[in-house]
């Protein structure tokens, strides 16, 4: 069973997937609060529910995205009281690996706030060095509350477009931008063999390859086996605001 199938199965067993085919999983999760979750801030100011499982964490992200897409964001955990509440501790429930694109800030896309997410952002969510991988490992390794990694790609990715131009022209990108191009080459070689739009195919391939690489990471692989760490990939539509699971 693939990670995407596992995620859908976990969600479906709790009755949350009813219309994912036509409108996307995020839209299917639009209604209702998170069932079976512990209330955040039990010893502090109230907030939206925190999840008690990996599947619940995924539901919570997609429910927040559905609110964002509909223009009904709640902006949880962004008050002065909450800032003081989390100043001395943190219990993020997920790690998001995303692009640096200014139009795709994970806290807004998933309608979350302070202390909710570890966020690692690189061009086209590329994992080109050990510092980036170590940063991704940090959350689930050090914080029992964080047992979900969400790799978030998006449409019209400038890093992917620049990589395609550099690869096809044979002209190196300036400065250290070439390192991003090199990291995206595997996705290019996957996408160039597929029908349809090269850039869109490459964006999706990059998300899936990033998920696969994280699953092979020795420390994360151990956490998958011992602690049930879930790693999934999604694609963000800049026009609709919706995130759809693709890996």
N, C-alpha and C positions, 0 to 999 in steps of 0.2 A: 504494500500500500504506500503510495507516495505521501509526502508531507501534506500536500494540498488535499488529498483524499482523506487523510487522517484528520485534518482540521475540520473538513466538512462533515465527516462522520461524527466527530465529537460534538460539533454544533448541532447537527441534525438530531442526535439522540435526546437533546434537551428541547426539541421543538422549535428551534429558531430559524431553520431554513425551510421556507415555504414558497419563495418566489425568486430564487436566485437566478434562474435562467434568463428571464426577460429583463429584469431591472437591476440585477447585480446583488451580491450578498449583502452589501452595506445597506441597500434600500430595504432588503428583507428584514433587516434588524432594526428598522426605524422605530418601531413602537415599543413602549414599556421600559422599565428599569431592569437592571441585571438581577436575575433570580438567583437566590442562594448565595449572595455575596455578603461579606462582612462590611459594616458601615465604616468608612474612613473616618479617622479622627474620633474614635470612641473615647479617647482621653483628651480630646482637643476640640476645635471647632468642627461643625458638621461639614461633610463634603459628599460628593457622589460615592456610590459603593465601590469598594476595592474588591478585586476578584479573589476567589479562593482556589482557583485551578488555572491551568494553562488555557483550557478551552474558554473559561470565563473571562480571562484576560483578553483573549482574541475577540470575544463578543463585545467586551467593553470598548475596545478600540473601534470596532466596526459600528457600534451604536453611536459613538461620538462622531464618527465620520458621516453617518447618515444625518445627524443633526446639523453638522457643518454644511453638508451639501444642500439641505433644505433651508438654510438660512435661519436655523433655530438653535445656534450654539449657546450653551449655558456658561461657558468660560469658567469651569469649576476650578477650585484651588488656586485662585488668583487674587484673593483678598489680602489685606494687610494682616488680618488675624491668622490666616493660613500661612503667610510668609513667616510669621513669628513661630507658628506651630512646627514647621519643618526646619527651622534654622539650626536646630541641634541634632537632627537625625533625618534619615531618608529611607523610604521603603518603596522604590520604584517597582512597578509591576511588569514592566516590559522594557526591552531595548529595541530602539528603532535605528536601523542602518539606512540612511537615505542620502540623496544627492544634496549638493550645496545650493541648488537652485532657489532663488529668493521667493519663488511662488509656491514652494512646497515645504513650509515649516511644519514639522510633525505635530507640535503641540496644538497648532491651529487646525490642521487637517483632521486630527483625531479628537478635537475639542477636549483637551486636557490642560493641566496646569503645573504648578510648582511641585516637584517631588514625585511626579507620576512616571516619568520616562527617563531612561538613559538614552541619549541621542548621539550618534556618530554620523557625521556628514562629510562625504568626500565627493569629488566629481564622479557622477554616475555610479555612486556607491561602490567605487572601486576599492579593492583590498590589495594594495600594492606593496605594503610593507608590514613589518612585525609590530610597529607601533599601533597601526590601525587594528590589526587582529587582536593585539593585547587589550586594546580599548573595548572591543566587542566582547572579549572574554570576561572583562572585569565585572560587568553587571551580574550575569548568572553565576559566576564563580563566587563572588563576594557577598551577594545578597540573596538569601533564600526566597525573598518576595518576587524576584525577577526570574521567571521561568519561561519567558516568551521572547524570541527574537523575531522582529518583523523587518524584512528587507523591502524597502519602498522605492520602486522606480516610478517614473512619470513620463508623460508624453512630451514631445518637442524638447528633448533633453539637449541642451547646448553642448555639453561635454561629448555626447555621442556624435553629434553633427560635426564637431571639430575633429574628432577622432577619425571619422569617415573621410573627411577632406585630407587629413594628413596621410592616412594609409593609402588612399587612392592616388594621391599626387606624388607620394614618395618623398615629400618635403617634411623634415622634422618640425614639430611644433616648437615654439620658442620656450626657452628656459626649462623649468621642471615640468611644464605642461606635457612634455613628451612622455613623462612617466605615466601620466593618466592615459595617454594614447596607447602606450605599451600594455597597460593593464586591461584595456578594452579590446585588444586584438582578438582574444579567444571568442568574444561575443560577436565580433565582426565576421570571423570565419564561420560561425554558426549561421548568422543571419544572411550572409551573401548566398548561401545555398537554398534559401527559402523564397517562395513566391511572395509578391506583395511589396510593401514599402520597406526599403532597406533600413532606414533609421528606426522605424517603429519595431521591426523585427529584432533589431540589434538591442534596443532598449529592453525589450522583454527577455531576450536571451541573456543579457547582462544580469537582470534580476534573478533569473533561474540559476545561472552559473554561480552567482554569489551565494545563493542558498545552498547549492551543492557543496561549494568550498567550505562554508561554515560547518556543514554537517560532517565534513571529513576532518575538521580541525580536532586534534587529539583531545584537548581539554573539553571542548564542547560535545564531542562524541561521547565522552565519558558521562557528561551531565545528561545527555539524552537517555543513556541506558540506566543510570543510577537515580536520576531525579526527574525524569520525564520532560526535560527541556524540549520545547517545541520551537521549530524554526520554519517560518513561512515567508512567502514573497507576495507582494501586491503591486498593482499598477494604478497610479493616480491619474485621473482625467482632469486636465487643467480647466476644461470648460464646464463640466458637470460638478466637479468637486468630489466625485465618488472614487473610492478605492475598491478594486476588485482583486480577489485572490487569484494568483496565477501560478503559484508554486507552493 
